[in-house]
Amino acid sequence: MRPHTIAIELYLFGGAALEPWYSACKGGDDDACRTWERQLALTRAEALTLMRRIASSFCNAAAPGATAVAIRIRVESAVPWSRRGAEPRRVRLADVGVYPVERDVAPATFYRP
């Protein structure tokens, strides 16, 4: 997986390490819910740091004068194969926020104007 994909999945779902807490929470365990929520907040903070650095790297290469980066996550759910032509994919957008571009991050080398 690519770093941005990992960061997005951690931000949205908390990663595999939190799955037991999430399952127990869904089963009605209030202590597990509190633990899951607390750990999800920590995981999201770490994932957000990575997403901000990746976005800043792109901006430093593609738009060196940019002062801020907006982070939005787009999730497309697959349509069951039997209904692939009958209905569109469900799309969910999550606006994460707008953050200052970090100048101490190296410019991405994959972007070519």
C-alpha positions in Angstrom: 0.0 0.0 0.0 1.0 3.6 -0.6 1.6 5.9 2.4 -1.4 8.1 1.6 -3.7 5.0 1.4 -2.5 3.8 4.7 -3.0 7.2 6.3 -6.6 7.4 4.9 -7.5 4.0 6.1 -6.1 4.7 9.6 -8.0 8.0 9.7 -11.3 6.4 8.6 -11.2 3.1 10.4 -8.4 3.1 13.0 -6.6 0.1 11.6 -6.5 -3.6 12.4 -5.2 -3.0 16.0 -8.5 -1.3 16.9 -10.8 -4.0 15.4 -11.3 -6.0 18.6 -12.3 -2.9 20.5 -14.7 -1.8 17.7 -16.3 -5.3 17.6 -16.7 -5.4 21.4 -18.2 -1.9 21.3 -20.7 -2.9 18.6 -21.6 -5.8 20.9 -22.6 -3.4 23.6 -19.4 -3.2 25.7 -19.3 0.4 27.0 -15.7 0.2 28.2 -14.7 -1.1 24.8 -16.5 1.9 23.2 -14.6 4.4 25.4 -11.3 2.7 24.7 -12.0 2.5 20.9 -13.0 6.2 20.8 -9.9 7.3 22.7 -7.6 5.1 20.6 -9.3 6.2 17.3 -8.7 9.8 18.2 -5.0 9.1 18.7 -4.7 7.1 15.5 -6.5 9.9 13.6 -4.1 12.5 14.9 -1.1 10.4 13.7 -2.8 9.7 10.3 -3.6 13.4 9.9 0.1 14.3 10.5 1.0 11.9 7.7 -1.7 13.2 5.3 -0.7 16.8 6.0 3.0 16.0 5.2 2.0 14.1 2.0 -0.3 17.0 0.8 2.4 19.5 1.7 5.0 17.6 -0.3 2.7 17.7 -3.4 2.0 21.4 -2.9 5.7 22.2 -2.5 6.3 20.6 -5.9 3.1 21.5 -7.9 2.3 24.9 -6.4 5.2 26.3 -4.5 3.3 29.5 -3.7 0.4 27.7 -2.0 0.0 28.6 1.7 -2.7 26.0 2.6 -3.9 22.6 1.7 -7.4 21.2 1.9 -7.7 17.5 2.7 -10.8 15.7 1.6 -11.3 11.9 1.6 -13.4 10.3 -1.1 -14.7 6.8 -0.5 -16.5 4.9 -3.3 -18.3 1.8 -2.4 -18.5 -1.0 -4.9 -21.8 -2.0 -6.4 -22.6 -5.7 -6.2 -21.7 -7.3 -9.6 -25.3 -8.3 -10.2 -26.3 -4.6 -10.1 -23.2 -3.1 -11.7 -25.1 -1.4 -14.6 -28.3 -0.6 -12.7 -27.1 1.7 -10.0 -24.1 4.1 -9.4 -21.5 3.6 -6.8 -22.2 5.2 -3.5 -19.7 8.0 -2.8 -18.9 9.4 0.6 -16.9 12.6 1.1 -15.2 13.5 4.3 -13.8 17.0 4.6 -10.9 16.7 7.0 -9.8 20.3 7.1 -7.6 23.1 5.7 -4.0 23.2 7.0 -0.9 25.4 6.4 1.6 23.9 3.9 4.6 22.5 5.7 7.7 24.0 4.1 10.1 21.6 5.8 8.8 18.7 3.7 10.7 17.8 0.6 8.8 18.5 -2.7 7.3 15.4 -4.3 9.4 14.2 -7.2 6.6 12.4 -9.0 4.8 15.5 -10.0 5.6 16.9 -13.4 3.8 20.1 -14.5 
